[in-house]
Amino acid sequence: MFKRTALALASIVFISNASAAVVGIGGNNWYTDTLRQNLIAQGNTVTVYTSYDAATLAGLDAYIQDGNNFFDANLLDSFVFNGGTLIEIPWTFTHNGYTAGTKVFSGRTFADHGSNLFTHTIDANDWLLDGVTVPASLFGGHEVGNTFQAGVHQVLDYTDGTAMLGYKEYGQGIAIGFNLHLVTSDANPVNAAWSNQIVYNAIAGNNTVPEPTPLALIALGLAGIALAKRRKA
């Protein structure tokens, strides 16, 4: 009887509480400002960088690498391997050479900035899509011809087969590729809450730690007292 009671008490669910993250965004303020402001409004600390070093990245939970700014593949490799979340957005995975560890996409034919894009969901239950309703079509920009690297978990693609969203774990961290120019302020993220939500999920996912509920702590305490009494008896 005691064993069943103790197991029941100990099995009370632990909840996950996301705490604020320290985020870096590559690029100029005007280019990423809407996304930056939204992240700050959620309680995150966000800094825009035009360059970085190992010490800078070590102080971050997540870094959004925009291909129009400073890029160092080896520093980013170390950042992810040691537990960071790297979000790669268009230009970076087509114009820069990530290391094998952090490379999510490969291949490119051309940049398309003004077509009606048709989307396809590969894994509707993925954590990056929590609270997200992906539109069947959208008007925006993407890098045509990208394909998923081997070992990447595929989440979204375009109906022409171009990779759109995927990720891979590397060391203690994760590299996420998001092939959509709508993510940043060059397109109109004010009307793209669904795509920004994917970025929010990516950042919160890095910084979510299990914390016991007060009820769970009480239950475990009672189980301990019961065990002590049983041993004394």
WOZI-V485645 format. One record per residue. N is the residue number from 1. RES is the residue in one small letter. PHI is phi as a letter, one per 40 degrees, with the letter a starting at -180 (999 if undefined). PSI is psi in whole degrees, -180 to 180 (none if undefined). Layout:
<<N RES PHI PSI> <N RES PHI PSI>>
This chain:
<<1 m 999 -45> <2 f c -42> <3 k c -43> <4 r c -41> <5 t c -45> <6 a c -43> <7 l c -39> <8 a c -43> <9 l c -42> <10 a c -19> <11 s c 4> <12 i d 135> <13 v c 137> <14 f c 139> <15 i c 162> <16 s b 123> <17 n b 120> <18 a c 128> <19 s b 168> <20 a c 146> <21 a b 157> <22 v b 117> <23 v b 140> <24 g b 141> <25 i b 131> <26 g c 136> <27 g h -174> <28 n c 154> <29 n d -42> <30 w c -27> <31 y c -34> <32 t b 16> <33 d c -39> <34 t c -47> <35 l c -41> <36 r c -47> <37 q c -40> <38 n c -41> <39 l c -39> <40 i c -40> <41 a c -25> <42 q c -2> <43 g h 2> <44 n c 156> <45 t c 122> <46 v b 131> <47 t b 137> <48 v c 130> <49 y b 140> <50 t b -8> <51 s a 167> <52 y a 162> <53 d b -176> <54 a c -39> <55 a c -39> <56 t c -50> <57 l c -34> <58 a c -23> <59 g c 4> <60 l b 150> <61 d c -36> <62 a a 148> <63 y b 130> <64 i c 109> <65 q c 106> <66 d c 132> <67 g c -11> <68 n c 8> <69 n b -173> <70 f d 139> <71 f a 129> <72 d b 104> <73 a c -39> <74 n c -39> <75 l c -40> <76 l c -37> <77 d d -49> <78 s c -39> <79 f d -49> <80 v c -46> <81 f d -32> <82 n c 14> <83 g h 0> <84 g c 160> <85 t b 121> <86 l b 122> <87 i b 114> <88 e c 121> <89 i b 166> <90 p d 149> <91 w g -43> <92 t c -48> <93 f c 4> <94 t b -31> <95 h b -11> <96 n b 154> <97 g b 97> <98 y c 160> <99 t c 167> <100 a d -31> <101 g c -33> <102 t b 0> <103 k c 121> <104 v b -43> <105 f b 157> <106 s a 160> <107 g g 147> <108 r a 141> <109 t b -50> <110 f a 165> <111 a c 128> <112 d b 115> <113 h b -4> <114 g a 32> <115 s b 162> <116 n c 119> <117 l b 137> <118 f b 128> <119 t b 160> <120 h a 129> <121 t c 123> <122 i c -44> <123 d b 93> <124 a c -19> <125 n c 7> <126 d c 148> <127 w c -27> <128 l c -18> <129 l b 12> <130 d d 124> <131 g g 13> <132 v b 132> <133 t b 106> <134 v c 126> <135 p c 146> <136 a c -31> <137 s a 156> <138 l a 159> <139 f b 114> <140 g a -153> <141 g b 148> <142 h a 168> <143 e c 111> <144 v c 138> <145 g g 0> <146 n c 142> <147 t b 155> <148 f c 138> <149 q c 158> <150 a c 139> <151 g g -1> <152 v c 136> <153 h c 119> <154 q c 131> <155 v b -51> <156 l b 149> <157 d a 178> <158 y c 159> <159 t c -14> <160 d c 4> <161 g g -7> <162 t c 134> <163 a c 141> <164 m b -48> <165 l a 128> <166 g a 170> <167 y a 162> <168 k a 141> <169 e c 141> <170 y a 118> <171 g g -126> <172 q c -2> <173 g b -164> <174 i a 140> <175 a b 127> <176 i b 127> <177 g b 130> <178 f b 103> <179 n c 75> <180 l a 117> <181 h c -16> <182 l c -16> <183 v c -36> <184 t b 172> <185 s c 1> <186 d c -10> <187 a b -64> <188 n i 66> <189 p c -13> <190 v c -33> <191 n b 19> <192 a b 55> <193 a d -33> <194 w c -41> <195 s c -37> <196 n c -34> <197 q c -34> <198 i c -42> <199 v c -42> <200 y d -43> <201 n c -41> <202 a c -41> <203 i c -44> <204 a c -34> <205 g c -33> <206 n c -32> <207 n b 23> <208 t c 123> <209 v b 144> <210 p c 130> <211 e b 134> <212 p c 146> <213 t c 156> <214 p d -37> <215 l c -39> <216 a c -40> <217 l c -43> <218 i c -44> <219 a c -43> <220 l c -35> <221 g c -44> <222 l c -39> <223 a c -39> <224 g c -42> <225 i c -44> <226 a c -41> <227 l c -41> <228 a c -44> <229 k c -40> <230 r c -43> <231 r c -39> <232 k c -40> <233 a c none>>
